Structure formats: structure tokens, C-alpha cells
Amino acid sequence: MTLAEYRRRKGIEPSPEEAHAAEDDHAEKHPGALEYAQIGTILAVITGVEVGIYYLDISHRLLVIALMVLSATKFSMVVLWFMHLKFDNRLFSSMFVLGFFLALSIFMVVLATIGGKLV
């Protein structure tokens, strides 16, 4: 007996009509080509701002903070839109964010341990 057969017997798996309706609902939520082009343009503008900020004569601390904020913004846009986490179950987004903060925390601890300075 396969898993699909077991689920059908127990009433766990949706009927083919229900599955097709769920796929249609899921497909309607995803952005079209125009939205992807808009997001790509926004990411390109943010990258241009990052490059421009680098050449400004500002303090090192402000430069690092600004670049980190802009990079985090780009990272979140890529994750939400191109990895489709915005359209999936919130559990996936929560797990991804928790993993990101865990990695960031480990990075900070290692940086502090070896005596590095972030800003």
C-alpha cells in the first residue's frame, strides 16, 4: 500500500477536485512577470544606492549600518518574493527567520570571540 492509498482510505488526502482547486488558489497568489520585473528594478535601485553610499564621505560606523540595513532589505525581498515564502504557510517563514537570527547570533558571538569589531 502506498502513502497516497493509505491517505485516501483514512480520508486524509483531498479528492482530485479539491486538490485542483487548491492548486488554482495557490497559483493565483503568485506574482506575474510584471511584478517580478518591478521587484528586480527595486533590487537594482537598492544596489545602486549601496554603491553610491560607499563613495560618500561618511563615517565608517554609519556606512556599515546603512549597508547592513540595505542588504537586509534586499535579502528579505529575495526570500519573500523569489523563494515564494510570502505565499506559503507562515510556518516556513517563521522557520527561515529563526534560522537567520540563529546564524546572525552565531556570527556575532564568533566575531566577539576573535576580537573583531563590526562597526
C-alpha positions in Angstrom: 0.0 0.0 0.0 1.4 3.4 -0.9 1.1 6.5 1.2 -1.4 8.0 -1.2 -3.6 4.9 -1.0 -3.4 5.0 2.8 -4.4 8.7 3.0 -7.3 8.1 0.6 -8.6 5.2 2.9 -8.3 7.3 6.0 -9.8 10.4 4.3 -6.7 12.5 4.8 -5.9 13.2 1.2 -8.2 15.6 -0.7 -10.2 14.5 -3.7 -8.7 15.3 -7.1 -11.3 18.2 -7.5 -10.3 19.7 -4.1 -6.6 19.3 -5.0 -7.1 21.1 -8.3 -9.0 23.9 -6.7 -6.2 24.3 -4.1 -3.6 24.5 -6.9 -5.6 27.2 -8.7 -5.9 29.2 -5.5 -2.1 28.8 -4.9 -1.3 29.8 -8.5 -3.5 33.0 -8.3 -1.5 34.2 -5.3 1.9 34.2 -7.1 3.0 37.3 -8.8 3.1 37.7 -12.6 6.0 38.7 -14.8 5.4 42.4 -14.3 5.6 42.1 -10.6 8.9 40.2 -10.9 10.3 42.9 -13.2 9.2 45.6 -10.6 10.9 43.7 -7.8 14.0 43.3 -9.9 14.0 47.0 -10.6 13.7 47.8 -6.9 16.6 45.4 -6.1 18.7 47.1 -8.7 17.9 50.6 -7.3 18.8 49.4 -3.8 22.1 48.0 -5.2 22.8 51.4 -6.8 22.1 53.2 -3.6 24.6 50.8 -1.8 27.3 51.6 -4.4 26.6 55.3 -4.2 26.7 55.3 -0.3 30.1 53.6 -0.5 31.6 56.5 -2.3 30.2 59.2 0.0 32.4 60.7 2.6 30.6 59.5 5.8 31.8 57.9 9.0 32.7 54.2 8.9 30.1 53.3 11.5 27.3 55.0 9.5 28.4 53.4 6.3 28.4 49.9 7.8 25.0 50.4 9.4 23.5 51.8 6.2 24.9 48.9 4.1 23.7 46.3 6.5 20.2 47.7 6.5 20.0 47.9 2.7 21.4 44.4 2.4 18.9 43.0 4.9 16.1 44.7 2.9 17.3 43.1 -0.3 17.7 39.8 1.4 14.2 39.8 2.7 12.7 40.8 -0.6 14.5 38.0 -2.4 13.4 35.5 0.3 9.8 36.7 0.3 9.3 37.0 -3.5 11.7 34.8 -5.3 11.6 31.9 -2.8 7.8 32.4 -2.6 7.8 32.4 1.2 5.3 35.3 1.1 2.7 32.9 -0.5 3.4 29.8 1.5 2.5 28.7 5.0 3.7 31.1 7.7 5.5 28.2 9.4 8.1 28.2 6.6 8.7 31.9 7.0 9.0 31.6 10.8 11.5 28.7 10.5 13.5 30.7 8.0 13.6 33.8 10.1 14.5 31.8 13.2 17.3 30.2 11.3 18.5 33.6 10.0 18.6 35.1 13.6 20.4 32.0 14.9 23.0 32.3 12.2 23.3 36.1 12.9 23.7 35.4 16.6 26.4 32.8 16.0 28.2 35.3 13.7 28.1 38.0 16.4 29.5 35.5 19.0 32.3 34.4 16.8 33.1 37.9 15.9 33.2 39.0 19.5 35.3 35.9 20.4 38.0 36.6 17.9 38.1 40.3 18.9 36.6 41.6 15.7 34.7 44.9 15.5 31.5 45.1 13.5 31.4 48.9 13.5 
